[in-house]
Amino acid sequence: MINSLKTVALFGCTLTSRYRQGLCASFNAVAEEMGINMVYFNFLGKIGNKNAQYGDYEFDMLEYIDLDQFDGIIFDGEGYNVDGMAEKVIKALKKTQRPVVSISSHVDGFYNIEFEDTAGLRTLIEHFIDVHKCKNIGFMSGYLTHPDAQVRLKEFRSVMKEHGMPEDGAGVFEGDFWFHKGEEAADFFLSRPERPDAIVCANDYMAIALTTALKNRGINVPKDISVSGFDGTLEGQQHLPHITTATRERADIARKSLSLLMAISDGKTVDKIQKIYPRAIYTQSCGCAVLDYKYEAESINGIYDINRNFSYNLYDAESSLLKLNKVENIDQLRSVFVEGSVNFGSYTSFFLMVHADRDGRPPYDSDYISPTGSFRPALWIDKNEEHIKPDDILRKGQMIPDTKNDKPKFYYIMSVHCAERMFGYAVVTMENMDIFNEFYNVWLLNLAMTLETLLKNDRIKKLIGTLEDLSIRDGLTAMLNRRGFDEHSRKALRSLRKKETVCTMVIDMDGLKRINDEYGHYEGDRAIKAAANIITKCCDNGEIAGRAGGDEFYIFATDYSDEKLKRFVQRLDDYTHECNDNNSKPYNIELSYGTYLLETDNTERLEDLLKVSDSRMYEMKLAKPNRRK
């Protein structure tokens, strides 16, 4: 475990949204008060409006989490933005023996925090009826297939009926829980036979879009038409006019969820369903508050600061992207991250943990085979030195490094992957109660692309090495071919810094033509390979050996001596006799050779040395009795 404190994991998606940033801050504040560690597993899901592919792969991370290491788990299922994503997480969470609390949607088998949205909506509608004496109230719903939209519309109709008004009031318009339907909604309500004096929207975003569209049509909110929203978003309270709404108190959610899990952990009996009631906020869009111009000026200045910081952060992101494009290894990646990671908030630690295969290789190594479920640190940044760096591999399923103290910690974990593979995951801790901003997500996406580039570059580098090796290797014997021999030998000769004794040898097989004629070229090839093996075995003193072509072999060596040459020649004869003694073929391997020792510097020509050795080899061959070609 990360320390002796109890630890709760929270699984969510798009935690950098305005609502969930505040939700994380609320959980952290309550967790610190209660002495609890929080570990957030955050998924991105859909990137932009169209790219859902990213979410198809990041859920591989679920396979590697040991859920039973936590004292409890919280599931926020409302933010998942790709079909089937929430179901994948639920399926994984149902495998644990630990208690799981769902805080935004009912899940059978979990403990559930349920919001009395109907009570909040009723309060708003009755506020319009009782306080503002509205008689003609319209309703802007979310898309009607959504469970929240169905609940809220049903309650609207129920309240209207109880007060003796038509169930659909001044009309029901199907919105989208977002900003896209404001214009259509305004035209719909303004075209009704009797214009509404109030419109209740099923969330704040639609209320913002509607008030903007009404203003564009010359309708004053709230003088001409009052408007309310729901959910209590920060955007709703920054919009002018501020939106009357009902809010889900995030601090209540956090306290009730963590208290519930701790009670279960302590063996107490608790109800499977816990209720939370929204709180109404009556403000300018219904006429219950007037503008505080000093407050609004400060708010506008704050928004200017946010926009200015956004521009600076964007410049930092662009600069870092250019630097990441030049990264050639993990050490360079670390320096770019340390230098450029200034735009997502103040962090205290960052750990990039990557898969390790059976041999401990990371996934950006092209020789990497397959994940073992273990991870190793690729980047380790611990500003306050609060964590214990593993020697190499984290224990399977652990994911969070051990710590040196028992202060409550708040960790955010996200997958690091590209479309084709999961490289690993990143862990970050922040200085304050807030989560990082959206630029952290950009960092992780670019880190994944950099690791992918490192992998592909490693593959290309090794492929080039393989192709280069093939170009200088003899296909039959795997020795250097003539080109390879020349390149290596000339390089060795040029590297001489003073006069030194060098050696060249030319070795030729005797009787290859007879073997080919009598036993076929297949046997001739086997004889050449046997000769090559004998010569290769002799080369254990830095000799460079190659097949020059046919049955001829060259050898070059620097820092040589008479003793080394005598030893080489003796071993050449010994290995040849040994080969023939163990050979069941109707022929023997016979070799002729010529050697040349010379003290020289780097001005000598390799060709001149080989000519002397070649001449001496032919002298030896011609001197043999019963010489055969």
HELIX and SHEET records of a PDB file:
HELIX    1   1 ARG A   18  MET A   34  1                                  17    
HELIX    2   2 GLN A   53  GLU A   58  1                                   6    
HELIX    3   3 PHE A   59  TYR A   64  5                                   6    
HELIX    4   4 LEU A   67  GLN A   69  5                                   3    
HELIX    5   5 MET A   85  LEU A   93  1                                   9    
HELIX    6   6 ASP A  117  ASP A  130  1                                  14    
HELIX    7   7 PRO A  147  GLU A  162  1                                  16    
HELIX    8   8 GLY A  182  LEU A  190  1                                   9    
HELIX    9   9 ASP A  204  ASN A  216  1                                  13    
HELIX   10  10 LEU A  234  GLN A  238  1                                   5    
HELIX   11  11 ARG A  250  SER A  265  1                                  16    
HELIX   12  12 GLN A  284  CYS A  286  5                                   3    
HELIX   13  13 TYR A  293  LEU A  324  1                                  32    
HELIX   14  14 ILE A  330  GLY A  340  1                                  11    
HELIX   15  15 GLU A  438  SER A  471  1                                  34    
HELIX   16  16 ARG A  482  ARG A  494  1                                  13    
HELIX   17  17 LEU A  512  TYR A  519  1                                   8    
HELIX   18  18 HIS A  521  CYS A  538  1                                  18    
HELIX   19  19 ASP A  562  ASP A  581  1                                  20    
HELIX   20  20 LEU A  606  ALA A  623  1                                  18    
SHEET    1   A10 ILE A 273  ILE A 276  0                                        
SHEET    2   A10 TYR A 111  PHE A 115  1                                        
SHEET    3   A10 VAL A 100  SER A 102  1                                        
SHEET    4   A10 GLY A  72  PHE A  75  1                                        
SHEET    5   A10 LYS A   6  CYS A  13  1                                        
SHEET    6   A10 ILE A  36  PHE A  43  1                                        
SHEET    7   A10 PHE A 410  HIS A 417  1                                        
SHEET    8   A10 MET A 422  MET A 430 -1                                        
SHEET    9   A10 TYR A 347  ALA A 356 -1                                        
SHEET   10   A10 SER A 374  ASP A 382 -1                                        
SHEET    1   B 4 VAL A 172  GLU A 174  0                                        
SHEET    2   B 4 ILE A 137  SER A 141  1                                        
SHEET    3   B 4 ALA A 198  CYS A 201  1                                        
SHEET    4   B 4 SER A 226  SER A 228  1                                        
SHEET    1   C 2 THR A 245  THR A 247  0                                        
SHEET    2   C 2 ARG A 279  ILE A 281 -1                                        
SHEET    1   D 4 ILE A 544  GLY A 549  0                                        
SHEET    2   D 4 GLU A 552  ALA A 557 -1                                        
SHEET    3   D 4 GLU A 500  MET A 509 -1                                        
SHEET    4   D 4 LEU A 591  THR A 600 -1                                        
END                                                                             
